[in-house]
Amino acid sequence: MASIDSILWQLESIGVFNYLLPFLLIFALTYGILSVSGIAGKQKGIHAIIAIVIGLMAIRLGFTQDFFSIIFPKLGIGLAVLLTLMILIGMFVSTESQKVWGIILSVVGVVIAIIIITQSFDNLGYLGFGGGWENYVGYIIGAVLLIGVIIAVILGGQSSSSSSGKPGISWVPANWGGGH
């Protein structure tokens, strides 16, 4: 009987995680960006060719695979932290104060993203800061939190007429819902 571990090992041994999934991710993102932006016109064939070329060139030398193998596990942890905070806020915070907590969650998300990206680049040796740059992480996080508080104060002073009128989380701009 095959276990999950053996199935994942077989998929890894044939290159699914090192070549197929990174290629598909880069292809899908590139194709989506080209389709939405219209940079290369409206021809889907041209979008597909450009996305295939970029996807194949990205996985050719192995930098992409190394980066993905480091950043995505950290991203999973960061998303788990955000999801946990969202669940706790949803359980214990009143609906009236969710706007403030939404802004706080946004700031926490940005801080988590900065930490994940800098740690991933540092693990790969891409940061040229030299040794000891991690001594400044507290200052960076403090500055980001300060900027977040300033934004929260500015947005908190706006009138309620700018809300979208939609039920649910009110701190998301109205045009993020797809424009419908």
Secondary structure, DSSP 4 states (H G I P E B T S, - for coil): ---HHHHHHHHHHTTIIIIIHHHHHHHHHHHHHHHHH-TT-S-HHHHHHHHHHHHHHHHSSSHHHHHHHHHHHHHHHHHHHHHHHHHHHHHHS-GGGHHHHHHHHHHHHHHHHHHHHHHHHHHHT--TT-TTGGGGHHHHHHHHHHHHHHHHHHHHTS-GGGS---SS-TTS-GGGG---
